[in-house]
Structure formats: C-alpha cells, structure tokens
Amino acid sequence: MGKRVFLIVMDSMGIGEMPDAADWGDAGSNTLGAIRNLPQFSCPNLTAMGLFNIEGVGGGVASPTASYARMREASMGKDTTIGHWEMMGIVSDHPFPTFTNGFPSHIIAEFERLTGRGVLCNQSYSGIDVLRDYGEEHLKTGKLIVYTSADSVFQVAAHEDVVPVQELYRYCEQARGILTGEYGVGRVIARPFTGTHPFTRMPLRHDFSIEPTDTTAVDLLSAERFDTIAVGKIYDIFAGRGYSECHRTVDNADGMKKTLALAERDFEGLCFVNLVDFDSSFGHRNNPIGYAEAMTEFDAYLGELLSKLRKDDILIVTADHGCDPSTPSSDHSREYTPMLITGPSIRAGVNLGTRATFADIGATLMEHLGAKSKMRVGESFLGAVRNGDRV
C-alpha cells in the first residue's frame, strides 16, 4: 500500500493576529481565542495533539502527541482561495479585487444580457439578510439577487422554484467568464435557496473559482500519477485542476464522514479536505457558540480518523485564514493559522516554531509522498519530524 496524506483545513480557524493585521482592519483578531474558553468548546484530541502548544497560543499540554507550528501567510490576502493556493505553492503578491460598493454597471449589464434576467441588490450584504430583504421581490420579478462582501466574491442567489439549480450554475459560469482581469474576483458563488419567507439556503452552494495562476503541488502530484482527492469545496477552489476525484459535502459532519470512508480505501497520494462550516455558518455570522460547538463536533470525528491512520500515513490539520466571530466585523481576519502533523512515522512534540509561509505544508507532503517534482516555494519540515531523523 502506498503512502497517503490527509490534509484537513479548518476553514477560518485563525490563532491570533499577524503583525500586519491592523493594515487589514483586523487588529486584535483571534478566532481560537474567541471560543476556547466557552463551555461549548471541548477538543481533547486537538488539545492532546498540541493545538495550545503552538507559539503564541498558550495553555499547552506537557507531552503533545503531534508536532506543531504556527503558520504565517506570505501572500497578500486573507481569503479562502489565496490561503489554499499558498499551501500548494502559490504566493500571491496582491489580493483579489473586491467590490464592496457593488459591481460596475457595465459588468451588471453584461451579466443581465447573458442571462436574460434583471439583477437585484448589487451591494455588499450578509447572505441571510439579502434573502430577507430581496427574496420576495426575486419571487415576483424573477430577477437574480447579486451581492458581494468584503471578500473577493460575486454571489448569485436564486430560489429553486424560479431558477432551477443547474440553471443557476450556468449563470454563474457565465459570470465567471466576464469577471476577468481587473474584475477577476476570486470566486463566483451560486447560492440557491428555497421555502417561503424566512427563506432557507440550500446545501447546494457551488464555487466557480478563478484558475490557479501558477503550478500547484496538486498539479505536480497529478502529473506523477498520484491520487489527488478533493473533499468539500477543495475542487472548486482550484477550479478542478489536478484532481482525480471530487467528493462534495453538505456540512462539516458530511465532510468528515466522507474522509473517514476514504481512510478505509487503498490509495496513494493526497486527500485534501475543507470544512467550510466554521467560516460560512459561524465566523461570518458572528456566532462564537456555534463555532465552539462545531469545533467540538470536529474533534470527535478527528479521534476516529486518528485511529484509522496506517503505517505510512500522515495527517496535517491546519487553516487558511481567520474569521473571529467575536469582533464587530463579519469578514475574514488576517491571522496566523495552526499546523498539527501526526502519523505513525511522525515524531511527537516537535515545536516547528513560526513558519514563513503556508507553502511549507505542500513541500512537506510532497516529500513524504516521494514526489520527484519540487515546488518553487516552501520548505519541507518533514526532516525535523520524521522518526529517525535529527531535528
């Protein structure tokens, strides 16, 4: 049986402000700090692995079962796409464009021409509030609800009775085609909803990401015939490029159940998992209690996954940015992220300090799998944590 890597991203689980956080309006942000002392937070597995032993976090255990690091984002950004791309070897020197005052009239006009439907809203809005304020008008007129946020997104919401979900996806593909160059947002997001007021989002969100701007670790692994398995929105984040399998999910629990099923399978390569609920359901909605409960749920599944690791497996748990649910902002926050690495061949308790880039994760998993190719950025820390090697 070949070597396997399980890479799990706790979407938005930041562990404290980066030095330039104030430049992004995020001074004082600490996502983990906002939930760690709540009674709903109970994460014995993450705690034992060394989550609180990471530099700057505080309150660690005496003998962590995993090795650990604090990850610094080298890219100029704090969004999902840039964070995941950096893990796989792309350091972005500028953030994706944002349109917090709405998209230019000529972009909206072209979108209306292509879809044959009018547009409502075209403002920065909460995904729940926009349905409250525009859902009824959408039902009456058939116009599409287009909105954005502080993130680089063009979101399109439509009721399933007005616009079938597959048609909504087609509209978003058309939007992706016109949102290029200076208007090249990171993601176009389909947001189908259902029911009557108050409306309910359907678990059929679909992201249409801009294609990676350079070669990724996934591209390299795919070229060498490794299995590259995407769970959750990973496939969308990379515009599908380089992945041999895609397993879509409806929530964190579904994502972990699918990951546990994959752990029972024989494959050789990477299983890359994104758990989006932390971000979309709790961080953006300023819900610390819900975030804490979701972490507790994940930790229980993590215990099951740890028991399924084979001799040549490694598990890496990390995050892509922050989204502090306790601050007035409902947007992502510029934070350090955690990294925990474990497996039968991995030493416990090695403090890897603060890493210069998320790309060190990609370099490490490439080395573990024995890939012949090398990423242009990122320094593997496998030698510091592999059993038998000197720190």
C-alpha positions in Angstrom: 0.0 0.0 0.0 1.2 3.5 -0.9 1.8 6.5 1.3 -1.2 8.7 2.0 -1.6 12.3 3.2 -4.8 13.6 4.8 -4.7 17.4 4.8 -7.7 18.9 6.7 -8.4 22.7 6.6 -10.5 24.0 9.4 -11.7 26.9 7.3 -11.1 30.2 9.2 -9.6 28.8 12.4 -7.1 31.6 13.0 -4.9 31.6 16.1 -4.1 35.3 16.6 -3.4 38.5 14.6 -0.4 38.6 12.3 1.9 41.6 12.6 0.2 43.4 9.7 -3.3 42.7 10.9 -4.0 46.4 11.6 -3.4 47.2 7.9 -6.3 44.9 7.1 -8.6 46.2 9.8 -8.0 43.2 12.0 -6.1 44.4 15.0 -6.8 42.1 18.0 -8.5 39.3 16.0 -8.1 35.9 17.4 -10.6 33.3 16.3 -9.4 30.5 18.6 -9.2 32.9 21.4 -12.8 33.9 20.9 -14.1 30.3 21.5 -11.5 28.4 23.6 -13.0 29.3 27.0 -16.6 28.8 26.1 -18.4 25.8 27.8 -19.4 24.5 24.3 -15.7 24.1 23.4 -14.3 20.6 24.2 -11.5 19.4 21.9 -9.5 16.8 23.8 -7.9 15.4 20.6 -6.7 18.8 19.3 -5.5 19.7 22.7 -3.5 16.5 23.1 -2.0 16.9 19.7 -0.6 20.3 20.7 -3.0 23.0 19.4 -2.4 25.1 22.5 1.3 24.4 22.5 1.7 26.4 19.3 3.8 29.6 19.6 1.6 32.5 20.8 -1.4 30.4 21.7 -0.7 29.4 25.3 -2.0 26.7 27.6 -0.5 23.6 26.1 -0.1 20.1 27.4 3.1 18.6 28.8 3.6 16.0 26.1 1.9 16.7 22.8 1.1 13.7 20.7 1.7 15.6 17.4 4.3 18.1 16.2 3.1 21.6 15.6 3.8 25.0 14.1 2.4 28.5 13.7 1.9 29.3 10.0 2.4 32.8 8.6 0.6 33.7 5.4 3.2 35.2 3.0 0.6 36.1 0.4 -1.2 39.5 0.4 -4.6 38.3 1.2 -6.9 36.7 3.8 -9.4 34.7 1.8 -10.0 31.1 1.1 -8.6 30.9 -2.4 -5.3 32.7 -1.6 -4.8 30.7 1.6 -5.3 27.3 -0.1 -3.3 28.2 -3.1 -0.4 29.2 -0.9 -0.4 25.8 0.9 0.1 24.3 -2.6 2.9 26.6 -3.6 1.4 29.9 -5.0 2.3 33.0 -3.0 0.1 35.9 -4.2 1.7 39.3 -4.2 -1.6 41.2 -4.2 -5.2 40.4 -3.1 -8.0 39.6 -5.4 -10.2 42.7 -6.2 -13.1 43.5 -4.0 -16.2 45.5 -4.9 -17.8 46.4 -1.5 -19.8 49.2 -3.2 -21.2 46.9 -5.8 -20.0 45.9 -9.3 -19.7 48.4 -12.1 -22.8 49.0 -14.2 -21.2 47.6 -17.3 -20.5 44.2 -15.6 -24.0 44.0 -14.3 -25.4 45.0 -17.7 -23.4 42.2 -19.4 -24.5 39.7 -16.8 -28.1 40.7 -17.5 -27.6 40.3 -21.2 -26.1 36.9 -20.9 -28.7 35.5 -18.5 -31.8 37.3 -19.9 -32.7 38.3 -16.3 -32.5 41.5 -14.4 -30.4 42.0 -11.2 -31.4 43.0 -7.7 -29.2 44.4 -4.9 -25.6 44.6 -6.2 -24.3 45.6 -2.8 -22.2 44.1 0.0 -24.6 42.1 2.1 -25.0 39.2 4.5 -26.1 36.1 2.8 -29.0 35.7 5.2 -30.1 39.3 5.2 -30.1 39.6 1.5 -32.7 36.8 1.3 -34.8 38.6 3.9 -34.6 41.9 2.0 -34.8 40.8 -1.6 -36.2 37.3 -1.6 -39.9 38.3 -2.1 -39.0 40.7 -4.9 -37.0 38.0 -6.6 -40.0 35.6 -6.5 -42.2 38.3 -8.0 -39.9 39.5 -10.8 -37.5 36.6 -11.5 -34.6 39.0 -11.2 -31.3 37.5 -9.8 -30.0 38.6 -6.4 -26.4 39.6 -6.9 -24.3 40.6 -3.9 -20.8 40.6 -2.6 -18.9 41.1 0.7 -15.5 42.3 1.9 -14.2 39.1 0.2 -13.5 38.9 -3.5 -16.8 37.3 -4.4 -19.6 37.7 -6.9 -22.6 35.8 -5.3 -25.8 34.9 -7.1 -28.8 33.8 -5.1 -32.0 32.4 -6.7 -35.0 30.4 -5.4 -35.2 26.9 -6.8 -38.8 27.4 -8.0 -37.7 30.5 -10.0 -34.3 29.3 -11.3 -33.5 25.6 -11.2 -30.2 24.9 -9.5 -28.4 23.7 -12.7 -29.5 26.8 -14.5 -28.2 28.9 -11.6 -24.8 27.1 -12.0 -24.9 28.0 -15.7 -25.5 31.7 -14.9 -22.5 31.6 -12.5 -20.3 30.1 -15.2 -21.3 33.0 -17.5 -20.4 35.4 -14.7 -17.1 33.7 -14.3 -16.4 34.3 -18.0 -16.9 38.1 -17.7 -15.1 38.5 -14.3 -11.5 38.6 -15.6 -8.6 41.0 -15.5 -9.2 43.9 -13.1 -12.6 42.4 -12.3 -11.2 38.9 -11.7 -12.8 38.1 -8.3 -11.5 35.0 -6.5 -14.9 33.2 -6.6 -18.3 33.4 -8.2 -20.7 31.6 -5.8 -24.1 30.1 -6.6 -26.4 30.4 -3.6 -29.7 28.5 -4.3 -32.4 28.9 -1.7 -35.9 27.5 -1.0 -39.0 27.8 1.0 -41.1 30.9 1.9 -40.1 33.9 4.0 -37.9 33.5 6.0 -36.1 31.6 3.2 -33.6 28.8 3.7 -30.3 28.4 1.9 -30.0 25.0 0.2 -26.8 22.9 0.8 -26.0 23.1 -2.9 -23.7 26.1 -2.9 -21.2 25.9 -5.8 -18.0 28.0 -6.1 -16.6 28.9 -9.5 -13.0 29.9 -8.7 -10.5 31.7 -10.8 -8.0 29.2 -12.1 -4.7 29.0 -10.2 -2.1 31.4 -11.6 0.8 29.0 -11.4 1.7 25.4 -11.0 0.5 23.8 -7.7 1.6 20.8 -5.7 -1.6 19.2 -6.8 -0.7 19.7 -10.5 2.7 18.1 -9.8 1.3 15.2 -7.9 -1.3 14.6 -10.7 1.4 14.6 -13.4 3.3 11.9 -11.4 0.1 9.8 -11.3 -0.6 10.2 -7.5 -4.2 10.1 -6.4 -5.4 13.6 -5.7 -8.7 13.5 -3.9 -10.8 16.7 -3.1 -13.3 16.7 -0.3 -15.7 19.7 0.2 -15.0 22.8 -1.7 -11.3 22.0 -2.5 -12.2 21.1 -6.1 -13.8 24.4 -6.6 -11.0 26.4 -5.0 -8.6 25.1 -7.6 -11.1 25.2 -10.5 -10.9 21.4 -10.6 -7.3 21.5 -11.8 -5.2 18.5 -11.0 -7.8 16.5 -9.0 -8.5 12.8 -9.8 -11.6 12.7 -7.5 -14.2 15.2 -6.1 -16.4 14.5 -3.1 -18.8 17.4 -2.4 -20.2 17.8 1.0 -23.2 19.4 2.7 -21.6 20.3 6.0 -18.6 19.6 8.3 -20.0 16.3 9.5 -20.6 15.1 6.0 -17.0 16.1 5.1 -15.6 14.1 8.0 -17.7 11.1 7.2 -16.5 11.1 3.6 -12.9 11.5 4.9 -13.3 8.5 7.2 -14.7 6.4 4.4 -11.7 7.4 2.2 -9.4 6.4 5.1 -10.7 2.8 4.7 -9.7 2.8 1.0 -6.4 2.0 -0.7 -4.9 5.0 -2.5 -1.6 6.6 -2.9 -1.4 10.4 -2.7 -3.3 13.3 -1.2 -6.7 13.6 0.3 -7.3 17.3 0.7 -10.3 18.3 2.9 -12.0 21.6 3.5 -14.5 22.1 6.4 -16.3 25.3 5.4 -19.0 25.5 8.2 -16.6 27.1 10.6 -16.3 30.0 8.3 -19.6 30.3 6.5 -22.0 29.2 9.3 -20.3 30.7 12.4 -17.4 33.0 11.6 -19.2 35.2 9.1 -22.4 35.1 11.2 -20.6 36.2 14.4 -21.6 33.1 16.3 -18.9 32.1 18.8 -21.1 29.5 20.5 -21.9 27.8 17.2 -18.2 27.9 16.2 -17.2 26.3 19.5 -19.9 23.5 19.1 -18.6 22.9 15.5 -15.0 22.5 16.8 -16.2 20.0 19.4 -18.0 18.0 16.7 -14.9 18.0 14.5 -12.7 16.9 17.3 -14.8 13.8 17.9 -14.5 12.9 14.2 -10.8 13.6 14.4 -10.4 11.0 17.1 -11.9 8.4 14.7 -9.6 9.4 11.9 -6.5 9.2 14.1 -7.4 5.6 14.8 -7.5 4.8 11.1 -4.1 6.1 10.1 -1.9 3.4 8.6 1.9 2.9 8.9 2.8 5.3 6.1 0.0 7.9 6.5 0.4 11.4 7.8 -2.3 13.7 8.9 -2.0 17.5 8.8 -4.6 19.8 10.3 -4.4 23.5 9.5 -6.5 26.6 8.5 -6.5 29.1 5.6 -7.2 32.4 7.4 -9.1 33.7 10.4 -12.7 34.8 10.9 -13.1 35.9 14.5 -16.8 35.5 15.4 -16.4 37.9 18.4 -15.4 41.1 16.6 -17.9 43.6 15.1 -16.6 42.6 11.6 -18.2 39.6 10.0 -15.4 39.3 7.5 -12.2 37.2 7.4 -9.3 38.3 9.6 -5.6 38.4 8.9 -4.3 35.8 11.4 -1.7 33.1 11.9 -3.0 29.6 11.4 -2.2 26.4 13.3 -0.5 23.3 11.9 -0.6 19.9 13.6 1.2 16.9 11.9 1.0 13.3 13.1 1.2 9.7 12.0 3.0 6.5 12.8 6.2 7.8 11.2 6.0 11.3 12.7 7.7 12.3 16.0 5.6 13.8 18.7 6.2 17.1 20.4 8.4 18.8 17.9 7.9 22.6 18.0 8.5 23.8 14.5 8.1 27.5 15.5 6.6 30.0 13.2 6.9 29.1 9.5 7.5 31.7 6.8 4.7 30.5 4.5 1.8 28.1 4.2 3.7 26.6 1.3 5.8 24.6 3.8 2.8 22.3 4.1 2.8 21.5 0.4 6.6 21.0 0.4 6.3 18.6 3.3 3.5 16.4 1.9 5.4 16.3 -1.5 8.5 15.0 0.3 6.5 12.5 2.3 4.9 11.0 -0.8 8.2 10.8 -2.6 7.3 13.1 -5.4 10.1 13.7 -7.9 9.0 17.3 -8.6 9.6 20.2 -6.2 7.6 23.3 -5.6 9.2 26.6 -6.3 8.3 28.0 -2.8 8.0 26.3 0.5 10.5 24.5 2.7 9.7 20.9 3.9 9.8 20.3 7.6 9.5 16.6 7.2 13.1 16.0 8.2 12.5 17.7 11.5 9.6 15.5 12.5 10.2 12.1 10.8 11.1 9.3 13.1 14.8 8.5 13.0 15.8 12.0 11.6 17.6 14.6 13.7 15.7 17.9 14.5 
